[in-house]
Amino acid sequence: MCAYTEGYQFLHKKDFKFCVVYDLHAQHDVCSSDLCTIVHQHGGVDRPQVLLLGRSNRSSFMPGAMVFPGGLVEEADFSAAWKPLLSRACDSSKCQQNFGLPQTQWPQDRAPLFMRDRSDGLPAEVAFRICAIRETFEESGVLLTIPMEDPKLGTCHNDFVKDVAKMDRWRQLIWDDATNFSRMCTTLNCIPDIWALHEWSDWLTPVNYPVSPNRYDTVFFITCSNNLSSAVQDNTETVLVEWLVPSDALSRFESASFWLPPPQLYELSRLCRIPSLELLQNFSKKRAAQHGTQRWLPVILQGADGILSLLPGRHYPRVFG
């Protein structure tokens, strides 16, 4: 069930593993958010699975929805305190250029989010990745890091994390104060694996979106790994964790088993087209380096029997509803 690849109708609400990430950064009445899905080999499953989290019904944004992990950018994500830690994973020449992150070949077309650098802190493309990794850990317990003593970039090699109770305590501390994320990494001798995250897409909440008055400018990243810790909901923001094949997630949406917001619906449909972890990893890495991301602003049309979300390049229907 992969029919929602160009436009979609908002019908109802309510191993391999992926990681798409989004990122929240306030500017006037628009915020930006980091969100993450994780592709990971799981047992004997031969199809990619995506990590989806069930949001609490008490959430102010998208209550009860199944979403990718992610959340608001904090000042701590831009902190210059990260520079010595990240420098441990790359040589000095790479550290001068965004710590070795690939530079897109079409910078003039990049999403505006990536132009908001802080002169006294990290570049936006580094800080957003740190935010995505931090929020993914807070919400799901999945820690996208590499050990400091053997930093193989882009591997998310975190099987050095053994003490579950200790990690649960760190999740709560980071939830209380985002600056504790750098403290945790220093204490555990690990580094956020920003090199494993590739730009994927950028979604700006429509002006007249009926589900919530809040608007977010959200950049998605994607990563692939075979070395991820298990996922557990935090029972505050998230009340459910599921690894699902994208086509199965879409089928459950179609049957009204759960609700997927439009960006998740569209991105899951795109992932249906990529049948293996290796293909997804190679494609996402190459695509991000060549094109980066452009910001999409859907246009919402209200009809008598539903809501239509139009994406860039689509034409307004003459009659709807």
C-alpha positions as semicolon CSV with decimal commas, in nm:
position;residue;x (nm);y (nm);z (nm)
1;M;0,000;0,000;0,000
2;C;0,222;0,279;-0,131
3;A;-0,022;0,504;-0,313
4;Y;0,046;0,831;-0,132
5;T;0,356;0,942;-0,320
6;E;0,247;1,274;-0,475
7;G;-0,063;1,403;-0,299
8;Y;-0,267;1,253;-0,020
9;Q;-0,604;1,291;0,147
10;F;-0,609;1,339;0,521
11;L;-0,857;1,062;0,600
12;H;-0,852;0,995;0,974
13;K;-0,652;1,029;1,294
14;K;-0,629;0,822;1,526
15;D;1,609;-0,645;1,159
16;F;1,611;-0,308;0,925
17;K;1,531;0,018;1,095
18;F;1,527;0,378;0,968
19;C;1,612;0,711;1,123
20;V;1,459;1,033;0,982
21;V;1,513;1,335;1,204
22;Y;1,358;1,672;1,253
23;D;1,462;1,983;1,430
24;L;1,291;2,273;1,611
25;H;1,437;2,625;1,617
26;A;1,225;2,927;1,704
27;Q;1,198;3,229;1,476
28;H;0,904;3,468;1,524
29;D;0,582;3,264;1,490
30;V;0,747;2,972;1,310
31;C;0,948;2,700;1,481
32;S;1,167;2,430;1,333
33;S;1,190;2,073;1,457
34;D;1,427;1,776;1,429
35;L;1,285;1,432;1,387
36;C;1,448;1,093;1,334
37;T;1,363;0,753;1,184
38;I;1,610;0,467;1,208
39;V;1,686;0,188;0,959
40;H;1,825;-0,119;1,137
41;Q;1,865;-0,492;1,071
42;H;1,615;-0,673;1,288
43;G;1,631;-1,051;1,331
44;G;1,535;-1,237;1,016
45;V;1,331;-0,951;0,871
46;D;1,443;-0,886;0,513
47;R;1,258;-0,557;0,462
48;P;1,339;-0,215;0,611
49;Q;1,148;-0,114;0,921
50;V;1,091;0,236;1,051
51;L;1,076;0,352;1,412
52;L;0,742;0,517;1,493
53;L;0,643;0,663;1,829
54;G;0,290;0,711;1,957
55;R;0,245;1,062;2,096
56;S;0,054;1,113;2,419
57;N;-0,304;1,236;2,388
58;R;-0,197;1,520;2,618
59;S;0,059;1,650;2,367
60;S;0,004;2,007;2,250
61;F;0,106;1,919;1,892
62;M;-0,023;1,614;1,703
63;P;-0,177;1,443;2,010
64;G;-0,228;1,070;1,958
65;A;-0,037;1,063;1,629
66;M;0,230;0,811;1,524
67;V;0,542;1,011;1,443
68;F;0,917;0,984;1,399
69;P;1,122;1,074;1,709
70;G;1,236;1,437;1,739
71;G;1,171;1,772;1,900
72;L;1,264;2,134;1,966
73;V;1,614;2,268;1,920
74;E;1,771;2,400;2,240
75;E;2,048;2,655;2,287
76;A;2,258;2,369;2,424
77;D;2,257;2,206;2,078
78;F;2,446;2,508;1,939
79;S;2,687;2,527;2,231
80;A;3,057;2,568;2,155
81;A;3,115;2,316;2,436
82;W;3,052;2,044;2,175
83;K;3,354;2,143;1,963
84;P;3,627;1,963;2,163
85;L;3,416;1,647;2,179
86;L;3,334;1,639;1,807
87;S;3,696;1,721;1,721
88;R;3,800;1,391;1,880
89;A;3,634;1,208;1,589
90;C;3,786;1,390;1,292
91;D;4,126;1,520;1,186
92;S;4,208;1,890;1,215
93;S;4,152;1,970;0,845
94;K;3,799;1,824;0,849
95;C;3,715;1,995;1,176
96;Q;3,762;2,330;1,006
97;Q;3,477;2,246;0,767
98;N;3,174;2,151;0,977
99;F;3,356;1,855;1,132
100;G;3,373;1,670;0,802
101;L;3,003;1,681;0,715
102;P;2,954;1,677;0,335
103;Q;2,891;2,011;0,166
104;T;2,592;2,017;-0,066
105;Q;2,668;2,094;-0,430
106;W;2,365;2,328;-0,455
107;P;2,391;2,555;-0,148
108;Q;2,166;2,822;-0,303
109;D;1,871;2,581;-0,293
110;R;1,912;2,466;0,066
111;A;1,638;2,502;0,323
112;P;1,657;2,838;0,508
113;L;1,699;2,654;0,838
114;F;2,059;2,573;0,752
115;M;2,146;2,940;0,707
116;R;2,080;3,026;1,073
117;D;2,430;2,977;1,211
118;R;2,529;3,111;1,551
119;S;2,858;3,304;1,532
120;D;2,966;3,190;1,878
121;G;2,852;2,828;1,849
122;L;2,808;2,539;1,610
123;P;2,689;2,565;1,249
124;A;2,318;2,492;1,210
125;E;2,372;2,166;1,021
126;V;2,582;2,035;1,313
127;A;2,352;2,164;1,589
128;F;2,040;2,024;1,423
129;R;2,198;1,679;1,411
130;I;2,287;1,701;1,779
131;C;1,929;1,803;1,854
132;A;1,795;1,509;1,653
133;I;2,021;1,262;1,834
134;R;1,937;1,409;2,175
135;E;1,561;1,408;2,115
136;T;1,570;1,055;1,975
137;F;1,741;0,938;2,293
138;E;1,498;1,128;2,517
139;E;1,188;0,991;2,347
140;S;1,289;0,637;2,252
141;G;1,611;0,549;2,434
142;V;1,787;0,491;2,100
143;L;2,133;0,646;2,130
144;L;2,304;0,739;1,801
145;T;2,662;0,767;1,922
146;I;3,009;0,623;1,866
147;P;3,271;0,540;2,132
148;M;3,536;0,807;2,180
149;E;3,824;0,558;2,181
150;D;3,725;0,408;1,845
151;P;3,521;0,668;1,655
152;K;3,416;0,497;1,332
153;L;3,213;0,778;1,177
154;G;2,864;0,697;1,056
155;T;2,832;0,359;1,229
156;C;2,614;0,445;1,535
157;H;2,817;0,183;1,720
158;N;2,671;0,201;2,070
159;D;2,684;-0,153;2,204
160;F;2,917;-0,021;2,474
161;V;2,602;0,096;2,655
162;K;2,526;-0,186;2,900
163;D;2,365;-0,033;3,210
164;V;1,997;0,019;3,122
165;A;1,910;0,176;3,458
166;K;2,192;0,427;3,423
167;M;2,078;0,522;3,073
168;D;1,723;0,570;3,198
169;R;1,857;0,815;3,457
170;W;2,046;1,003;3,186
171;R;1,729;1,022;2,974
172;Q;1,548;1,193;3,262
173;L;1,839;1,430;3,329
174;I;1,854;1,532;2,964
175;W;1,476;1,575;2,956
176;D;1,512;1,816;3,250
177;D;1,809;2,005;3,103
178;A;1,947;1,968;2,749
179;T;2,297;2,068;2,862
180;N;2,316;1,729;3,035
181;F;2,349;1,562;2,694
182;S;2,707;1,685;2,651
183;R;2,775;1,589;3,013
184;M;2,649;1,237;2,945
185;C;2,863;1,200;2,634
186;T;3,172;1,317;2,822
187;T;3,101;1,085;3,114
188;L;3,034;0,781;2,890
189;N;3,322;0,864;2,652
190;C;3,096;0,872;2,347
191;I;3,033;1,118;2,063
192;P;2,701;1,201;1,889
193;D;2,731;1,037;1,548
194;I;2,636;1,342;1,342
195;W;2,806;1,179;1,041
196;A;2,542;0,905;1,029
197;L;2,260;1,153;0,966
198;H;2,188;1,262;0,607
199;E;1,958;1,547;0,506
200;W;1,632;1,409;0,373
201;S;1,351;1,669;0,361
202;D;1,216;1,988;0,517
203;W;0,847;2,049;0,596
204;L;0,689;2,379;0,699
205;T;0,349;2,349;0,869
206;P;0,076;2,504;0,650
207;V;-0,072;2,838;0,756
208;N;-0,425;2,702;0,790
209;Y;-0,345;2,355;0,925
210;P;-0,664;2,240;1,105
211;V;-0,511;2,001;1,358
212;S;-0,295;2,252;1,547
213;P;-0,239;2,630;1,551
214;N;0,134;2,576;1,611
215;R;0,366;2,589;1,311
216;Y;0,700;2,415;1,275
217;D;0,978;2,424;1,020
218;T;1,101;2,068;1,031
219;V;1,412;1,922;0,872
220;F;1,427;1,543;0,841
221;F;1,747;1,340;0,845
222;I;1,786;0,972;0,768
223;T;2,040;0,717;0,889
224;C;2,099;0,342;0,864
225;S;2,263;0,123;1,126
226;N;2,290;-0,233;1,249
227;N;2,413;-0,135;1,596
228;L;2,127;0,041;1,769
229;S;2,001;-0,007;2,122
230;S;1,641;-0,117;2,172
231;A;1,364;0,145;2,175
232;V;1,145;0,215;2,480
233;Q;0,885;0,493;2,508
234;D;0,938;0,761;2,774
235;N;0,572;0,743;2,892
236;T;0,559;1,123;2,898
237;E;0,576;1,250;2,542
238;T;0,560;0,903;2,390
239;V;0,337;0,615;2,501
240;L;0,409;0,359;2,228
241;V;0,710;0,239;2,026
242;E;0,682;0,030;1,710
243;W;0,925;-0,083;1,439
244;L;0,720;-0,122;1,121
245;V;0,779;-0,194;0,753
246;P;0,667;0,129;0,578
247;S;0,401;-0,047;0,370
248;D;0,260;-0,210;0,686
249;A;0,245;0,129;0,859
250;L;0,053;0,272;0,563
251;S;-0,190;-0,021;0,566
252;R;-0,260;0,035;0,934
253;F;-0,321;0,403;0,866
254;E;-0,561;0,310;0,584
255;S;-0,750;0,076;0,818
256;A;-0,771;0,352;1,083
257;S;-0,558;0,155;1,332
258;F;-0,363;0,472;1,399
259;W;-0,318;0,824;1,268
260;L;-0,020;0,943;1,063
261;P;0,033;1,318;1,009
262;P;0,081;1,418;0,642
263;P;0,466;1,442;0,647
264;Q;0,496;1,094;0,800
265;L;0,242;0,959;0,553
266;Y;0,434;1,098;0,257
267;E;0,782;1,000;0,382
268;L;0,673;0,643;0,456
269;S;0,539;0,622;0,100
270;R;0,875;0,736;-0,035
271;L;1,056;0,473;0,172
272;C;0,838;0,201;0,018
273;R;1,035;0,252;-0,303
274;I;1,369;0,155;-0,146
275;P;1,374;-0,218;-0,070
276;S;1,700;-0,263;0,123
277;L;1,913;-0,103;0,392
278;E;2,218;-0,085;0,166
279;L;2,030;0,088;-0,116
280;L;1,876;0,338;0,124
281;Q;2,208;0,415;0,287
282;N;2,386;0,470;-0,044
283;F;2,101;0,670;-0,197
284;S;2,042;0,898;0,102
285;K;2,413;0,974;0,145
286;K;2,466;1,056;-0,223
287;R;2,144;1,254;-0,255
288;A;2,217;1,467;0,053
289;A;2,565;1,554;-0,070
290;Q;2,443;1,649;-0,416
291;H;2,117;1,829;-0,342
292;G;2,068;1,887;0,030
293;T;1,707;1,975;0,114
294;Q;1,450;2,227;-0,005
295;R;1,170;2,352;0,217
296;W;0,819;2,232;0,131
297;L;0,509;2,428;0,229
298;P;0,193;2,222;0,165
299;V;-0,130;2,403;0,081
300;I;-0,439;2,279;0,266
301;L;-0,778;2,264;0,094
302;Q;-1,086;2,191;0,304
303;G;-1,358;1,989;0,131
304;A;-1,696;1,856;0,231
305;D;-1,565;1,506;0,296
306;G;-1,199;1,557;0,384
307;I;-0,885;1,766;0,365
308;L;-0,649;1,772;0,069
309;S;-0,283;1,859;0,118
310;L;-0,121;1,988;-0,202
311;L;0,256;1,964;-0,239
312;P;0,490;2,179;-0,452
313;G;0,435;2,113;-0,824
314;R;0,069;2,012;-0,788
315;H;-0,222;2,210;-0,936
316;Y;-0,526;2,334;-0,746
317;P;-0,829;2,119;-0,828
318;R;-1,116;2,308;-0,995
319;V;-1,370;2,130;-0,778
320;F;-1,307;1,966;-0,440
321;G;-1,562;1,827;-0,198
